[in-house]
Each structure stands twice: as C-alpha cells, then as structure tokens.
Amino acid sequence: MNFADRLQQLPSASHLAALHLLGADGQVLKFFQYWVQTTIHGGIARLILRDLHDRLDPADQPYFRASREKMYKQTLEALQAGREERVDAFRKSLRPMRLSLGHGPFVCGEQPGYADYLAFGGFQWARVSSPFQLLAEDDVVHAWFERCLDLFDGAGRREAPAT
C-alpha cells in the first residue's frame, strides 16, 4: 500500500494534519492553480478570444483587441483560426483532470473544493463567452462541469450560455 492510500484511510482530521505537516496541501493547490492557469485558461483563450471580443461592448473592443494581440503576438482571427482542428489537443491536455475524476465526482473527491472551483471558473468563462463546444459530451470532464453548474442550487446555470 502506498503512502497516498494509507493517508486516505486516516480520519479526515488526521489526513489534513498529515498533509499540512508535509507541506503538501498548499504546494499541491498552488501547482494545480498554475496548471489551471496555463493549461485550462491558456488553452481556452486560444480557442475563444475572438468570440469573447465580439460579445464585448463596442467601446471596449479596441482595447481588448490591442491588448490581446500584443500578448499573443497575432491577430484574434489568427489566434482562433483552425480551432476545430486544435480542440482535440486541448481536450487531451485535460488528462490529469480526467485521471483525478476517476477517483470521485469532483477533483477534490466526493465533495467539491478549491481545486474544483479553480478549474470551474475557466470553463464557466468559456461557457458564457463563446458558443464553441470545448468538451465532448461523453467526457468525464464534461460530466464534472455539469455537476459544478448544479452546485449552490444551480447558481452556475443561472448565467446564460453564449449563443
């Protein structure tokens, strides 16, 4: 039995204490936060930024375009071009999340936690900014996202998806 399995057998207070003693709780969450920012947010941005631009108030579009094109060193059109061919690579990049979801309905296990909310934010941003389908309907990440939309009495669903 490996260390992680032994840790899971401890009462929850002992589990948290053991993680804290190892310094793993904060460091693991920090790692996950960076993974979300680079893989999820970064991947999504390259697939939907032009859609997001088009939904903005016209007065905000010039600043958004100039700042994003400077950041990505290409036009919004070029950034989003070929996304239908590139979305599979984004989906494949979510494999660590899929593996985690193989152990429970949420990234954090049986109940959602901070890591779930970090990842959910990026997908919700995409949902309300672009009609582009990021996730295949048979993907466990899609099922996880649907569960997250239902949290807090469906608060996530109250914001209308982009059309």
DSSP file (Angstrom, degrees, kcal/mol; ACC not computed):
  #  RESIDUE AA STRUCTURE BP1 BP2  ACC     N-H-->O    O-->H-N    N-H-->O    O-->H-N    TCO  KAPPA ALPHA  PHI   PSI    X-CA   Y-CA   Z-CA
    1    1 A M              0   0    0      0, 0.0     2,-0.1     0, 0.0     0, 0.0   0.000 360.0 360.0 360.0 129.8    0.0    0.0    0.0
    2    2 A N     >  -     0   0    0      1,-0.1     4,-2.1     4,-0.0     5,-0.2  -0.284 360.0-100.7 -83.0 172.6    1.5    3.4   -1.0
    3    3 A F  H  > S+     0   0    0      1,-0.2     4,-2.6     2,-0.2     5,-0.2   0.888 120.0  53.4 -60.9 -43.0    1.5    6.5    1.1
    4    4 A A  H  > S+     0   0    0      1,-0.2     4,-1.9     2,-0.2    -1,-0.2   0.895 109.0  49.7 -62.1 -39.7   -1.5    8.2   -0.6
    5    5 A D  H  > S+     0   0    0      2,-0.2     4,-0.9     1,-0.2    -1,-0.2   0.911 111.6  48.5 -65.6 -41.3   -3.6    5.1    0.0
    6    6 A R  H >X S+     0   0    0     -4,-2.1     3,-0.7     1,-0.2     4,-0.6   0.901 109.0  54.0 -63.1 -40.3   -2.6    5.0    3.7
    7    7 A L  H >< S+     0   0    0     -4,-2.6     3,-1.1     1,-0.2    -1,-0.2   0.883 103.2  56.5 -61.3 -38.9   -3.4    8.7    4.0
    8    8 A Q  H 3< S+     0   0    0     -4,-1.9    -1,-0.2     1,-0.2    -2,-0.2   0.770 101.3  57.8 -65.4 -25.1   -6.9    8.1    2.6
    9    9 A Q  H << S+     0   0    0     -4,-0.9    -1,-0.2    -3,-0.7    -2,-0.2   0.638  88.3  94.3 -81.1 -14.2   -7.6    5.5    5.4
   10   10 A L  S << S-     0   0    0     -3,-1.1     5,-0.1    -4,-0.6    -3,-0.0  -0.413  93.0 -92.2 -73.7 152.9   -6.9    8.1    8.2
   11   11 A P     >  -     0   0    0      0, 0.0     4,-2.6     0, 0.0     3,-0.4  -0.312  45.5-105.5 -57.2 152.6   -9.8   10.1    9.7
   12   12 A S  H  > S+     0   0    0      1,-0.3     4,-2.6     2,-0.2     5,-0.2   0.849 120.1  52.1 -57.2 -39.0  -10.2   13.3    7.8
   13   13 A A  H  > S+     0   0    0      1,-0.2     4,-2.2     2,-0.2    -1,-0.3   0.911 112.7  45.7 -64.0 -40.4   -8.7   15.5   10.6
   14   14 A S  H  > S+     0   0    0     -3,-0.4     4,-2.8     2,-0.2    -2,-0.2   0.882 110.5  54.8 -67.4 -37.6   -5.6   13.2   10.6
   15   15 A H  H  X S+     0   0    0     -4,-2.6     4,-2.4     2,-0.2    -2,-0.2   0.945 110.7  44.3 -59.6 -49.9   -5.5   13.3    6.9
   16   16 A L  H  X S+     0   0    0     -4,-2.6     4,-2.6     1,-0.2    -1,-0.2   0.896 113.3  51.2 -63.6 -40.4   -5.4   17.1    6.8
   17   17 A A  H  X S+     0   0    0     -4,-2.2     4,-2.6    -5,-0.2    -1,-0.2   0.914 110.2  49.5 -63.1 -42.1   -2.9   17.2    9.6
   18   18 A A  H  X S+     0   0    0     -4,-2.8     4,-1.6     2,-0.2     6,-0.2   0.920 112.3  47.3 -64.3 -43.2   -0.6   14.8    7.8
   19   19 A L  H  X>S+     0   0    0     -4,-2.4     5,-1.8     1,-0.2     4,-0.8   0.911 111.9  51.0 -63.1 -41.2   -0.8   16.8    4.6
   20   20 A H  H ><5S+     0   0    0     -4,-2.6     3,-0.9     1,-0.2    -2,-0.2   0.917 107.4  52.6 -63.7 -42.8   -0.1   20.0    6.5
   21   21 A L  H 3<5S+     0   0    0     -4,-2.6    -1,-0.2     1,-0.3    -2,-0.2   0.854 110.9  47.8 -61.3 -34.1    2.9   18.5    8.1
   22   22 A L  H 3<5S-     0   0    0     -4,-1.6    -1,-0.3    -5,-0.2    -2,-0.2   0.617 107.8-127.7 -80.2 -12.3    4.3   17.5    4.7
   23   23 A G  T <X5S+     0   0    0     -3,-0.9     4,-1.2    -4,-0.8    -3,-0.2   0.628  74.2 124.1  74.5  12.3    3.5   21.0    3.4
   24   24 A A  H  >< +     0   0    0     -5,-1.8     4,-3.2    -6,-0.2     5,-0.4   0.824  53.1  66.9 -78.0 -31.7    1.7   19.3    0.6
   25   25 A D  H  > S+     0   0    0     -6,-0.7     4,-2.0     1,-0.2     5,-0.2   0.957 109.8  32.9 -59.5 -55.3   -1.7   21.0    0.9
   26   26 A G  H  > S+     0   0    0      2,-0.2     4,-2.3     1,-0.2    -1,-0.2   0.894 121.4  49.4 -67.7 -40.2   -0.7   24.5   -0.1
   27   27 A Q  H  X S+     0   0    0     -4,-1.2     4,-2.4     2,-0.2    -2,-0.2   0.899 111.5  48.3 -68.2 -40.4    2.0   23.4   -2.6
   28   28 A V  H  X S+     0   0    0     -4,-3.2     4,-2.6     2,-0.2    -1,-0.2   0.918 113.3  47.6 -66.3 -42.4   -0.3   20.9   -4.3
   29   29 A L  H  X S+     0   0    0     -4,-2.0     4,-2.7    -5,-0.4    -2,-0.2   0.892 110.9  51.7 -65.0 -38.3   -3.0   23.5   -4.6
   30   30 A K  H  X S+     0   0    0     -4,-2.3     4,-2.3     2,-0.2    -2,-0.2   0.919 110.3  49.1 -63.7 -42.7   -0.5   26.1   -5.9
   31   31 A F  H  X S+     0   0    0     -4,-2.4     4,-2.5     2,-0.2    -2,-0.2   0.940 112.2  48.1 -59.8 -46.8    0.6   23.5   -8.5
   32   32 A F  H  X S+     0   0    0     -4,-2.6     4,-2.9     1,-0.2    -2,-0.2   0.894 108.9  54.1 -63.1 -39.5   -3.0   22.9   -9.5
   33   33 A Q  H  X S+     0   0    0     -4,-2.7     4,-2.6     1,-0.2    -1,-0.2   0.929 110.5  46.0 -59.4 -45.3   -3.6   26.6   -9.7
   34   34 A Y  H  X S+     0   0    0     -4,-2.3     4,-2.4     2,-0.2     5,-0.3   0.882 111.6  52.1 -66.0 -37.4   -0.7   27.1  -12.1
   35   35 A W  H  X>S+     0   0    0     -4,-2.5     4,-2.9     2,-0.2     5,-0.9   0.928 111.1  47.4 -63.3 -44.1   -1.8   24.1  -14.1
   36   36 A V  I  X>S+     0   0    0     -4,-2.9     5,-3.0     3,-0.2     4,-0.5   0.935 112.8  49.1 -61.6 -46.2   -5.3   25.6  -14.4
   37   37 A Q  I  <>S+     0   0    0     -4,-2.6     5,-0.9     3,-0.2    -2,-0.2   0.892 122.7  31.4 -62.7 -40.3   -3.9   29.0  -15.4
   38   38 A T  I  <5S+     0   0    0     -4,-2.4     5,-0.2     3,-0.2    -2,-0.2   0.914 130.8  29.2 -87.1 -44.7   -1.6   27.6  -18.1
   39   39 A T  I  X5S+     0   0    0     -4,-2.9     4,-1.1    -5,-0.3    -3,-0.2   0.944 130.8  28.6 -84.5 -51.3   -3.4   24.6  -19.4
   40   40 A I  I  X<S+     0   0    0     -5,-0.9     4,-2.8    -4,-0.5     5,-0.2   0.986 130.1  34.1 -77.2 -60.0   -7.1   25.4  -18.9
   41   41 A H  I  ><S+     0   0    0     -5,-3.0     4,-2.8     1,-0.2    -3,-0.2   0.937 123.3  46.3 -62.5 -46.3   -7.2   29.2  -19.1
   42   42 A G  H  ><S+     0   0    0     -5,-0.9     4,-1.5    -6,-0.4    -1,-0.2   0.909 115.2  46.6 -62.8 -42.0   -4.4   29.4  -21.7
   43   43 A G  H  < S+     0   0    0     -4,-1.1     4,-0.4    -5,-0.2    -2,-0.2   0.911 113.9  47.5 -65.7 -43.2   -5.9   26.6  -23.8
   44   44 A I  H >X S+     0   0    0     -4,-2.8     3,-1.9     1,-0.2     4,-1.5   0.930 106.6  57.6 -63.7 -45.4   -9.4   28.1  -23.7
   45   45 A A  H 3X S+     0   0    0     -4,-2.8     4,-1.9     1,-0.3     3,-0.4   0.889 102.8  53.9 -54.6 -41.9   -8.2   31.6  -24.5
   46   46 A R  H 3< S+     0   0    0     -4,-1.5    -1,-0.3     1,-0.2    -2,-0.2   0.630 113.8  43.9 -69.5 -11.7   -6.6   30.3  -27.8
   47   47 A L  H <4 S+     0   0    0     -3,-1.9    -1,-0.2    -4,-0.4    -2,-0.2   0.645 127.1  20.6-104.2 -19.0  -10.0   28.8  -28.8
   48   48 A I  H  X S+     0   0    0     -4,-1.5     4,-2.5    -3,-0.4     3,-0.3   0.483  81.1 105.6-132.9  -1.9  -12.5   31.6  -27.8
   49   49 A L  H  X S+     0   0    0     -4,-1.9     4,-2.6     1,-0.3     5,-0.1   0.848  86.0  51.1 -59.0 -36.0  -10.9   35.0  -27.6
   50   50 A R  H  > S+     0   0    0     26,-0.3     4,-2.2     2,-0.2    -1,-0.3   0.919 110.5  49.9 -65.8 -40.8  -12.3   36.3  -30.9
   51   51 A D  H  > S+     0   0    0     -3,-0.3     4,-1.0     2,-0.2    -2,-0.2   0.927 111.0  49.4 -60.6 -44.2  -15.8   35.1  -29.7
   52   52 A L  H >X S+     0   0    0     -4,-2.5     3,-0.9     1,-0.2     4,-0.8   0.931 108.9  52.8 -60.8 -46.1  -15.3   36.9  -26.4
   53   53 A H  H >< S+     0   0    0     -4,-2.6     3,-1.1     1,-0.3    -1,-0.2   0.913 106.3  53.4 -53.1 -46.2  -14.2   40.1  -28.3
   54   54 A D  H 3< S+     0   0    0     -4,-2.2    -1,-0.3     1,-0.3    -2,-0.2   0.715 106.8  52.5 -67.4 -20.6  -17.3   40.0  -30.4
   55   55 A R  H << S+     0   0    0     -4,-1.0    -1,-0.3    -3,-0.9    -2,-0.2   0.587  90.7 100.1 -89.7 -12.0  -19.6   39.9  -27.3
   56   56 A L  S << S-     0   0    0     -3,-1.1     5,-0.1    -4,-0.8    -3,-0.0  -0.269  90.9 -88.0 -71.5 159.1  -18.0   42.9  -25.7
   57   57 A D    >>  -     0   0    0      1,-0.1     3,-2.1     3,-0.0     4,-1.0  -0.469  42.3-119.1 -58.6 135.4  -19.5   46.4  -25.7
   58   58 A P  T 34 S+     0   0    0      0, 0.0     3,-0.4     0, 0.0    -1,-0.1   0.804 113.3  60.7 -53.2 -30.9  -18.2   48.0  -28.9
   59   59 A A  T 34 S+     0   0    0      1,-0.2     4,-0.3     2,-0.1    -2,-0.0   0.778 107.3  45.7 -67.4 -24.9  -16.5   50.7  -26.8
   60   60 A D  T <> S+     0   0    0     -3,-2.1     4,-2.2     1,-0.1    -1,-0.2   0.612  91.9  83.2 -92.0 -14.0  -14.3   48.0  -25.1
   61   61 A Q  H  X S+     0   0    0     -4,-1.0     4,-3.0    -3,-0.4     5,-0.3   0.887  84.2  54.6 -63.4 -43.1  -13.4   46.1  -28.2
   62   62 A P  H  > S+     0   0    0      0, 0.0     4,-2.6     0, 0.0     5,-0.2   0.931 112.7  43.2 -59.6 -44.1  -10.4   48.3  -29.4
   63   63 A Y  H  > S+     0   0    0     -4,-0.3     4,-2.8     2,-0.2     5,-0.3   0.941 115.4  49.3 -64.4 -46.1   -8.6   48.0  -26.0
   64   64 A F  H  X S+     0   0    0     -4,-2.2     4,-2.4     1,-0.2     5,-0.3   0.941 114.0  45.7 -58.4 -48.4   -9.4   44.2  -25.7
   65   65 A R  H  X S+     0   0    0     -4,-3.0     4,-2.8     1,-0.2     5,-0.3   0.951 114.9  46.3 -60.8 -50.9   -8.1   43.6  -29.3
   66   66 A A  H  X S+     0   0    0     -4,-2.6     4,-1.8    -5,-0.3    -2,-0.2   0.908 115.1  45.9 -61.6 -43.4   -4.9   45.6  -28.9
   67   67 A S  H  X S+     0   0    0     -4,-2.8     4,-2.0    -5,-0.2    -1,-0.2   0.898 116.9  43.5 -69.8 -39.4   -4.0   44.2  -25.5
   68   68 A R  H  X S+     0   0    0     -4,-2.4     4,-2.9    -5,-0.3     5,-0.2   0.882 112.9  51.1 -74.2 -38.3   -4.7   40.6  -26.5
   69   69 A E  H  X>S+     0   0    0     -4,-2.8     4,-1.1    -5,-0.3     5,-0.8   0.861 111.7  48.5 -67.6 -33.2   -3.0   40.8  -29.9
   70   70 A K  H  <5S+     0   0    0     -4,-1.8    -2,-0.2    -5,-0.3    -1,-0.2   0.922 113.8  47.4 -67.2 -43.8    0.1   42.3  -28.2
   71   71 A M  H  <5S+     0   0    0     -4,-2.0    -2,-0.2     1,-0.2    -3,-0.2   0.918 122.3  33.1 -63.3 -45.7    0.0   39.5  -25.6
   72   72 A Y  H  <5S-     0   0    0     -4,-2.9    -1,-0.2     2,-0.2    -2,-0.2   0.512 100.2-131.9 -93.4  -5.6   -0.4   36.7  -28.1
   73   73 A K  T  <5S+     0   0    0     -4,-1.1     2,-0.3    -5,-0.2    -3,-0.2   0.833  77.5  72.5  57.8  36.1    1.7   38.4  -30.9
   74   74 A Q  S   <S-     0   0    0     -5,-0.8    -2,-0.2    -6,-0.2    -1,-0.2  -0.967  90.6 -82.0-164.4 165.7   -1.0   37.7  -33.5
   75   75 A T     >  -     0   0    0     -2,-0.3     4,-2.5     1,-0.1     5,-0.2  -0.306  38.6-116.2 -70.2 158.9   -4.5   38.8  -34.5
   76   76 A L  H  > S+     0   0    0      1,-0.2     4,-2.0     2,-0.2   -26,-0.3   0.868 118.2  54.8 -61.3 -35.8   -7.5   37.5  -32.7
   77   77 A E  H  > S+     0   0    0      2,-0.2     4,-1.4     1,-0.2    -1,-0.2   0.927 110.0  44.5 -63.9 -45.1   -8.6   35.9  -36.0
   78   78 A A  H  4 S+     0   0    0      1,-0.2    -2,-0.2     2,-0.2    -1,-0.2   0.887 111.3  54.9 -66.4 -38.4   -5.3   34.1  -36.4
   79   79 A L  H  < S+     0   0    0     -4,-2.5    -1,-0.2     1,-0.2    -2,-0.2   0.898 116.3  36.0 -61.0 -41.4   -5.3   33.0  -32.8
   80   80 A Q  H >< S+     0   0    0     -4,-2.0     3,-1.3    -5,-0.2    -1,-0.2   0.618  90.7 116.5 -90.0 -13.8   -8.7   31.4  -33.1
   81   81 A A  T 3< S+     0   0    0     -4,-1.4    -3,-0.0     1,-0.2    -4,-0.0  -0.260  81.1  13.9 -58.9 139.4   -8.3   30.1  -36.7
   82   82 A G  T >> S+     0   0    0      1,-0.1     4,-1.5     3,-0.1     3,-0.9   0.691  78.1 143.6  72.6  20.0   -8.4   26.3  -37.0
   83   83 A R  H <>  +     0   0    0     -3,-1.3     4,-2.0     1,-0.3     5,-0.2   0.825  64.0  63.7 -64.4 -29.5   -9.8   25.8  -33.6
   84   84 A E  H 34 S+     0   0    0      1,-0.2     4,-0.3     2,-0.2    -1,-0.3   0.862 109.2  41.4 -61.5 -33.5  -11.9   22.9  -34.8
   85   85 A E  H <4 S+     0   0    0     -3,-0.9     4,-0.3     1,-0.2     3,-0.2   0.762 118.0  47.2 -81.5 -26.5   -8.7   21.0  -35.6
   86   86 A R  H >X S+     0   0    0     -4,-1.5     4,-1.5     1,-0.2     3,-0.6   0.627  88.2  82.4 -91.6 -15.1   -7.0   22.2  -32.4
   87   87 A V  H 3X S+     0   0    0     -4,-2.0     4,-2.6     1,-0.2    -1,-0.2   0.830  85.3  60.5 -63.8 -30.8   -9.7   21.5  -29.8
   88   88 A D  H 3> S+     0   0    0     -4,-0.3     4,-2.4    -3,-0.2    -1,-0.2   0.886 102.1  52.3 -63.7 -36.9   -8.7   17.8  -29.6
   89   89 A A  H <> S+     0   0    0     -3,-0.6     4,-1.6    -4,-0.3    -1,-0.2   0.903 109.9  49.4 -64.5 -40.0   -5.2   18.8  -28.4
   90   90 A F  H  X S+     0   0    0     -4,-1.5     4,-0.5     2,-0.2     3,-0.2   0.938 110.4  50.3 -62.1 -45.9   -6.9   21.0  -25.7
   91   91 A R  H >< S+     0   0    0     -4,-2.6     3,-1.2     1,-0.2    -2,-0.2   0.898 108.8  51.7 -60.2 -40.8   -9.1   18.1  -24.7
   92   92 A K  H >< S+     0   0    0     -4,-2.4     3,-1.6     1,-0.2    -1,-0.2   0.834  99.8  64.3 -64.7 -31.7   -6.1   15.8  -24.5
   93   93 A S  H 3< S+     0   0    0     -4,-1.6    -1,-0.2     1,-0.3    -2,-0.2   0.658  91.1  67.1 -67.2 -13.8   -4.4   18.3  -22.2
   94   94 A L  T XX  +     0   0    0     -3,-1.2     4,-2.1    -4,-0.5     3,-0.8   0.330  65.8 110.5 -87.6   7.4   -7.1   17.7  -19.6
   95   95 A R  H <> S+     0   0    0     -3,-1.6     4,-2.7     1,-0.3     5,-0.2   0.873  71.6  56.4 -53.6 -43.4   -6.0   14.1  -19.0
   96   96 A P  H 3> S+     0   0    0      0, 0.0     4,-2.0     0, 0.0    -1,-0.3   0.890 108.8  48.5 -57.4 -36.1   -4.7   14.8  -15.5
   97   97 A M  H <> S+     0   0    0     -3,-0.8     4,-2.5     2,-0.2    -2,-0.2   0.911 109.9  51.5 -68.5 -41.9   -8.1   16.1  -14.6
   98   98 A R  H  X S+     0   0    0     -4,-2.1     4,-0.7     1,-0.2    -1,-0.2   0.915 109.1  50.8 -59.7 -43.6   -9.8   13.0  -16.1
   99   99 A L  H >< S+     0   0    0     -4,-2.7     3,-0.8     1,-0.2    -1,-0.2   0.911 110.9  48.5 -62.4 -41.8   -7.5   10.8  -14.0
  100  100 A S  H >< S+     0   0    0     -4,-2.0     3,-1.9     1,-0.2    -1,-0.2   0.903 107.1  55.7 -63.6 -41.5   -8.4   12.7  -10.9
  101  101 A L  H >< S+     0   0    0     -4,-2.5     3,-0.8     1,-0.3    -1,-0.2   0.604  90.3  75.5 -70.2 -10.1  -12.1   12.4  -11.7
  102  102 A G  T << S+     0   0    0     -3,-0.8    -1,-0.3    -4,-0.7    -2,-0.2   0.582  95.1  51.7 -72.1  -9.6  -11.6    8.7  -11.9
  103  103 A H  T <  S-     0   0    0     -3,-1.9    -1,-0.2     1,-0.3    -2,-0.2   0.398 125.9 -19.2-107.6   0.0  -11.5    8.7   -8.0
  104  104 A G  S <  S-     0   0    0     -3,-0.8    -1,-0.3    -4,-0.2     6,-0.2  -0.944  74.2 -83.6 171.6 171.6  -14.7   10.7   -7.3
  105  105 A P  S    S+     0   0    0      0, 0.0     2,-0.3     0, 0.0     5,-0.2   0.669 109.9  40.4 -72.0 -15.6  -17.2   13.0   -8.8
  106  106 A F  B >  S-A  109   0A   0      3,-2.0     3,-1.8    -6,-0.1    -3,-0.1  -0.891  87.0-113.0-129.1 160.2  -15.0   16.1   -8.1
  107  107 A V  T 3  S+     0   0    0     -2,-0.3    -1,-0.1     1,-0.3     3,-0.1   0.886 121.7  49.1 -56.2 -38.8  -11.3   16.9   -8.4
  108  108 A C  T 3  S-     0   0    0      1,-0.2     2,-0.5     3,-0.1     3,-0.3   0.359 121.7-107.4 -85.3   6.0  -11.3   17.1   -4.6
  109  109 A G  B <  S-A  106   0A   0     -3,-1.8    -3,-2.0     1,-0.2    -1,-0.2  -0.900  80.5  -3.9 114.2-133.7  -13.1   13.8   -4.1
  110  110 A E  S    S+     0   0    0     -2,-0.5    -1,-0.2    -5,-0.2    -3,-0.1   0.749 131.5  39.7 -74.3 -24.1  -16.7   13.3   -3.0
  111  111 A Q  S    S-     0   0    0     -3,-0.3    -3,-0.1    -5,-0.1    -5,-0.1  -0.925  93.3-104.0-124.0 149.5  -17.3   17.0   -2.4
  112  112 A P        +     0   0    0      0, 0.0     2,-0.2     0, 0.0    -2,-0.1  -0.374  44.9 171.8 -69.5 152.8  -16.1   20.0   -4.4
  113  113 A G    >>  -     0   0    0     -4,-0.1     4,-2.0    -2,-0.1     3,-0.6  -0.764  50.3 -62.3-144.7-168.7  -13.3   22.0   -3.1
  114  114 A Y  H 3> S+     0   0    0      1,-0.3     4,-2.4    -2,-0.2     5,-0.2   0.860 128.0  53.9 -52.7 -43.8  -10.9   24.8   -4.0
  115  115 A A  H 3> S+     0   0    0      1,-0.2     4,-2.1     2,-0.2    -1,-0.3   0.885 107.8  51.2 -62.3 -38.0   -9.4   22.9   -6.9
  116  116 A D  H <> S+     0   0    0     -3,-0.6     4,-2.9     1,-0.2    -1,-0.2   0.921 110.4  48.5 -63.4 -43.0  -12.8   22.3   -8.4
  117  117 A Y  H  X S+     0   0    0     -4,-2.0     4,-1.9     2,-0.2    -2,-0.2   0.871 108.5  54.5 -67.5 -35.9  -13.7   26.0   -8.2
  118  118 A L  H  X S+     0   0    0     -4,-2.4     4,-0.8    -5,-0.2    -1,-0.2   0.958 115.4  38.3 -59.2 -50.8  -10.4   27.0   -9.8
  119  119 A A  H >X S+     0   0    0     -4,-2.1     4,-1.4     1,-0.2     3,-0.5   0.894 111.6  58.6 -69.4 -40.2  -11.0   24.8  -12.8
  120  120 A F  H 3X S+     0   0    0     -4,-2.9     4,-2.8     1,-0.2     5,-0.3   0.882  96.8  63.5 -57.3 -39.6  -14.7   25.5  -13.0
  121  121 A G  H 3X S+     0   0    0     -4,-1.9     4,-2.3     1,-0.2    -1,-0.2   0.885 102.3  48.3 -55.2 -42.9  -14.0   29.2  -13.4
  122  122 A G  H <X S+     0   0    0     -4,-0.8     4,-1.9    -3,-0.5    -1,-0.2   0.913 113.8  45.3 -65.7 -42.4  -12.2   28.8  -16.7
  123  123 A F  H  X S+     0   0    0     -4,-1.4     4,-2.4     2,-0.2    -2,-0.2   0.859 113.1  50.2 -70.8 -34.3  -14.9   26.6  -18.2
  124  124 A Q  H  X S+     0   0    0     -4,-2.8     4,-2.2     2,-0.2     5,-0.2   0.903 107.5  54.7 -69.1 -39.6  -17.7   28.9  -17.0
  125  125 A W  H  X S+     0   0    0     -4,-2.3     4,-0.8    -5,-0.3    -2,-0.2   0.930 112.1  44.5 -55.7 -46.2  -15.8   31.8  -18.5
  126  126 A A  H >X S+     0   0    0     -4,-1.9     4,-2.1     1,-0.2     3,-0.6   0.905 109.4  56.4 -65.6 -41.5  -15.8   29.9  -21.8
  127  127 A R  H 3< S+     0   0    0     -4,-2.4    35,-2.8     1,-0.2    -1,-0.2   0.873 114.1  37.7 -59.4 -39.9  -19.5   28.9  -21.4
  128  128 A V  H 3< S+     0   0    0     -4,-2.2    -1,-0.2    33,-0.3    -2,-0.2   0.549 121.0  46.6 -90.9  -7.1  -20.7   32.5  -21.1
  129  129 A S  H << S+     0   0    0     -4,-0.8    -2,-0.2    -3,-0.6   -74,-0.2   0.656 116.7  21.9-106.7 -20.5  -18.3   33.9  -23.6
  130  130 A S     <  -     0   0    0     -4,-2.1    32,-0.4    -5,-0.1    -1,-0.3  -0.999  52.7-143.3-152.4 141.8  -18.5   31.6  -26.6
  131  131 A P        +     0   0    0      0, 0.0     2,-0.1     0, 0.0    -4,-0.1   0.507  66.0 122.6 -81.0  -2.4  -20.8   29.0  -28.1
  132  132 A F        -     0   0    0     -6,-0.1     2,-0.9     1,-0.1    -2,-0.1  -0.389  67.5-125.6 -64.8 131.0  -17.8   26.9  -29.1
  133  133 A Q        +     0   0    0      1,-0.2    -1,-0.1    -2,-0.1   -46,-0.0  -0.683  32.3 175.0 -84.2 106.2  -18.0   23.4  -27.6
  134  134 A L        +     0   0    0     -2,-0.9     2,-0.4   -11,-0.1    -1,-0.2   0.859  62.9  48.0 -76.7 -37.8  -14.8   22.8  -25.7
  135  135 A L  S    S-     0   0    0      6,-0.1     2,-0.2     7,-0.0    -1,-0.1  -0.849  81.5-121.1-113.5 140.0  -15.7   19.4  -24.2
  136  136 A A    >   -     0   0    0     -2,-0.4     3,-1.8     1,-0.1     6,-0.3  -0.525  28.0-123.1 -71.4 144.6  -17.1   16.3  -25.8
  137  137 A E  T 3  S+     0   0    0      1,-0.3    -1,-0.1    -2,-0.2     6,-0.0   0.738 110.6  53.9 -65.1 -22.4  -20.4   15.3  -24.2
  138  138 A D  T 3  S+     0   0    0      4,-0.1     2,-0.3     5,-0.0    -1,-0.3   0.339  84.9 111.2 -93.1   8.2  -19.1   11.9  -23.3
  139  139 A D  S <> S-     0   0    0     -3,-1.8     4,-1.9     1,-0.1     3,-0.3  -0.619  70.1-136.4 -82.6 137.7  -16.1   13.3  -21.5
  140  140 A V  H  > S+     0   0    0     -2,-0.3     4,-2.3     1,-0.2    -1,-0.1   0.791 107.8  59.5 -63.8 -26.2  -15.9   12.9  -17.7
  141  141 A V  H  > S+     0   0    0      2,-0.2     4,-2.5     1,-0.2    -1,-0.2   0.883 103.4  51.2 -68.2 -36.9  -14.7   16.5  -17.5
  142  142 A H  H  > S+     0   0    0     -3,-0.3     4,-2.4    -6,-0.3    -2,-0.2   0.929 110.2  48.4 -62.6 -45.1  -18.0   17.5  -19.2
  143  143 A A  H  X S+     0   0    0     -4,-1.9     4,-2.0     2,-0.2    -2,-0.2   0.904 111.4  50.6 -62.2 -41.3  -19.9   15.5  -16.6
  144  144 A W  H  X S+     0   0    0     -4,-2.3     4,-2.4     2,-0.2    -2,-0.2   0.924 109.4  50.9 -60.2 -45.4  -17.9   17.1  -13.8
  145  145 A F  H  X S+     0   0    0     -4,-2.5     4,-2.3     1,-0.2    -2,-0.2   0.902 107.9  52.2 -61.6 -41.2  -18.6   20.6  -15.3
  146  146 A E  H  X S+     0   0    0     -4,-2.4     4,-1.1     1,-0.2    -1,-0.2   0.904 109.4  50.1 -61.1 -41.0  -22.4   19.8  -15.4
  147  147 A R  H  X S+     0   0    0     -4,-2.0     4,-0.6     1,-0.2     3,-0.4   0.904 109.8  51.1 -62.9 -40.3  -22.2   18.8  -11.7
  148  148 A C  H >< S+     0   0    0     -4,-2.4     3,-1.1     1,-0.2     8,-0.3   0.882 103.9  57.2 -65.7 -37.2  -20.4   22.1  -10.9
  149  149 A L  H 3< S+     0   0    0     -4,-2.3     8,-1.1     1,-0.2     7,-0.7   0.812 106.1  52.3 -60.8 -28.5  -23.1   24.0  -12.7
  150  150 A D  H 3X S+     0   0    0     -4,-1.1     4,-1.6    -3,-0.4     3,-0.4   0.596  85.7 110.4 -84.4 -11.8  -25.6   22.5  -10.4
  151  151 A L  H <X>S+     0   0    0     -3,-1.1     4,-1.5    -4,-0.6     5,-0.6  -0.211  75.6  24.2 -62.3 155.9  -23.8   23.4   -7.2
  152  152 A F  H >45S-     0   0    0      1,-0.2     3,-0.6     2,-0.2    -1,-0.2   0.926 143.3 -51.1  54.0  50.8  -25.3   26.1   -4.9
  153  153 A D  H 345S-     0   0    0     -3,-0.4    -1,-0.2     1,-0.2    -2,-0.2   0.841 108.6 -52.1  57.2  37.4  -28.8   25.4   -6.2
  154  154 A G  H >X5S+     0   0    0     -4,-1.6     4,-0.9    -3,-0.3     3,-0.9   0.752  86.1 153.4  77.5  24.9  -27.7   25.7   -9.8
  155  155 A A  G X<5S+     0   0    0     -4,-1.5     3,-0.7    -3,-0.6     4,-0.5   0.864  70.5  56.2 -56.4 -38.1  -26.0   29.1   -9.5
  156  156 A G  G >4<S+     0   0    0     -7,-0.7     3,-0.7    -5,-0.6    -1,-0.3   0.821 104.6  52.7 -64.5 -31.0  -23.7   28.3  -12.4
  157  157 A R  G <4 S+     0   0    0     -8,-1.1    -1,-0.2    -3,-0.9    -2,-0.2   0.674  90.7  75.9 -78.6 -17.2  -26.7   27.7  -14.7
  158  158 A R  G << S+     0   0    0     -4,-0.9     2,-0.6    -3,-0.7    -1,-0.2   0.755  81.1  77.4 -69.1 -21.6  -28.3   31.0  -13.9
  159  159 A E  S <  S-     0   0    0     -3,-0.7    -1,-0.0    -4,-0.5     0, 0.0  -0.808  94.2-121.3 -86.9 121.5  -25.8   32.8  -16.1
  160  160 A A        -     0   0    0     -2,-0.6    -2,-0.1     1,-0.1     3,-0.1  -0.317  22.6-116.9 -66.6 139.8  -26.9   32.2  -19.6
  161  161 A P        -     0   0    0      0, 0.0   -33,-0.3     0, 0.0    -1,-0.1  -0.387  37.3 -95.1 -70.4 155.0  -24.5   30.4  -22.0
  162  162 A A              0   0    0    -35,-2.8   -33,-0.1   -32,-0.4   -32,-0.1  -0.391 360.0 360.0 -66.4 146.7  -23.3   32.3  -25.1
  163  163 A T              0   0    0    -35,-0.1    -1,-0.1    -2,-0.1   -35,-0.0   0.336 360.0 360.0-124.7 360.0  -25.2   31.7  -28.2
